[in-house]
Each structure stands twice: as C-alpha cells, then as structure tokens.
Amino acid sequence: MKFVNRNGTLHLRKRVPRRFADIEDRDYVWISLHTDLEDVARRKASAVWAEMLEAWEAKLHGDTEDYDQRIGAARHLAGIRGYRYLPAAQVAKLPPDQFYDRVRRSMRKDGAFDMKEAEALLGAVPKPKLTLSQCLYEFWKLAADRTSGKSEDQIRRWRNPRIKAINNLITVIGDQEISAITADDMLDFRE
C-alpha cells in the first residue's frame, strides 16, 4: 500500500479494480486516513479498503433485474453504510436529520445521486412488475392449501384449466403487466 502525505495527513491512493468499472466511474480513489502515523494509516487503510470492496460487491450484485437479488444487495449495502434498509415510505417518515443524512450519503461529490446507494439508503428498489405469466406462479404459492393432500394426477387436473385460461388470455392480449390490463382487453378476450 502506498500512502501520499497531503497537508500533514496520509492518504491512500488505490486503483479501482476493473471488475467494478460498470458501477464506479473513478479510475483511482483517494481516501483520507486522518492520521500522520504510518502504522495507524496502514490499519485504517486496510479496513476502509475492505469496506469499499464490500460495498462495490453489493452494488455489483444489485445490478440485476431479479427483485430478490436486488433487495438483498440493497439491504447488504445499507448495512455496510451503517443503516437498516427501509422501504421508501418509511424513509420519508424518518425525523428530518436522519432523512437528510441518508440523502447526503446517497449523493456523489458532484451532487448527482448514486442510484445503487439511493436504492439502499432511501428504499428506492423498484417493485417488480407482475405480468400475466408471472401471476400464475404467484397464484400457485397462494393456493398451495387447495392442493395439499392431493395426488400428482389430481394436482395436474386442478392446474391444467388455469394454465390453459392464462395462456389463452396471453394469446389474445399479450403478456402484459397486471396493472396495465384494461376493460378493452377483457372485452377482446371475451370475444
């Protein structure tokens, strides 16, 4: 590790690993260690660098469309930053000093929001859009009690009409989001 002495304090200058290039704009990071003693700086630098790597890993894992992975990465990143992940509605109800602290921590030095930090600290992980094809899988989870104690053949006979109905609906109106389905779509399906 190399340290640079700036104004009597040691700073760590390290290259950002290439694998994080998609989530980190900088080529190098400068970290002020707030000390002039090299042994103290060495201990601080390794702890701070490990925290930065962990945060980048969390951001990298959150760079996906899968909601469960994204919310897990946001929770992890919030924990690294010393916060508990809260949904946006709960973040908005926080006392003003706590709210603004989260807002400040999710901003970059240029004043723009780091979207992964904002997702983690401000609860801004977008809810997944439920499409017709996905709603059937959600229905299986909700209706598990209706199939308990049935044989595989009975479950198959119970599921098949529902699968056919959803597939017919998708054929007519497309695999739309549930919230986007209109009355006209239902009239088209009825015809």
C-alpha positions, 0 to 999 in steps of 0.5 A: 500500500502506498500512502501520499502525505497531503497537508500533514495527513496520509492518504491512500491512493488505490486503483479501482479494480476493473471488475467494478468499472460498470458501477464506479466511474473513478479510475483511482480513489483517494481516501483520507486516513486522518492520521500522520502515523504510518502504522495507524494509516496502514490499519485504517487503510486496510479496513476502509479498503475492505469496506469499499470492496464490500460495498462495490460487491453489493452494488455489483450484485444489485445490478440485476433485474431479479427483485430478490437479488436486488433487495438483498444487495440493497439491504447488504449495502445499507448495512455496510453504510451503517443503516437498516434498509427501509422501504421508501415510505418509511424513509420519508417518515424518518425525523428530518436529520436522519432523512437528510443524512441518508440523502447526503450519503446517497449523493456523489461529490458532484451532487448527482445521486448514486442510484445503487446507494439511493436504492439502499439508503432511501428504499428506492428498489423498484417493485417488480412488475407482475405480468400475466405469466408471472401471476400464475406462479404467484397464484400457485404459492397462494393456493398451495392449501387447495392442493395439499393432500392431493395426488400428482394426477389430481394436482395436474387436473386442478392446474391444467384449466388455469394454465390453459385460461392464462395462456389463452388470455396471453394469446389474445392480449399479450403478456402484459403487466397486471396493472396495465390490463384494461376493460378493452382487453377483457372485452377482446378476450371475451370475444 
